[in-house]
Amino acid sequence: MKLDFGREVCGKTAVSESREWIVTNGIGGYASGTINSSLSRRYHGLLLAALRKPLGRTLLLAKLNETVEYGDRTYPLYTDRRSADLV
């Protein structure tokens, strides 16, 4: 499956935050988030494990701050939003 989002989606924060994804492992664990990697809901995270059955999920990895270095420049690929950003 190929997912392809252009500038019209990824270039606008409100639009990219409204596009969510989820991947489950079939035994209660999952990863979920938005396509711009902001954690806009309390259940978003990259590794949520079902350690206590049936509903006890534990957040093990919330997010990663990815960067790319090209030449002498560094480019952030992550998104951070704080409550002051929402005003």
Secondary structure, 3 states (H helix, E strand, C coil): CCCCCCHHHHCCHHHHHCCEEEEECCCCCEEEEECCCCCCCCCCEEEEEEEECCCEEEEEECCCCCEEEECCEEEECCCCCCHHHHC
